[in-house]
Amino acid sequence: MDVRDTVEAVFRIESARLVAGLARIVRDVGLAEELAQDALVIALEQWPVKGSRTTPARG
């Protein structure tokens, strides 16, 4: 399984929880879905080149 397959599998498993968390923050389910999809696209573009972080970013 390559990085793309792994990221897509994790997205399928975790997307509902991700969208729910984002929806609580932005108070808009449609926007939350768009943000989650944008994050997936960024991950698919960057992780094969830069690798994934071992710890989540904190902001």
Secondary structure, 3 states (H helix, E strand, C coil): CCHHHHHHHHHHHHHHHHHHHHHHHHCCHHHHHHHHHHHHHHHHHHHHHHCCCCCCCCC
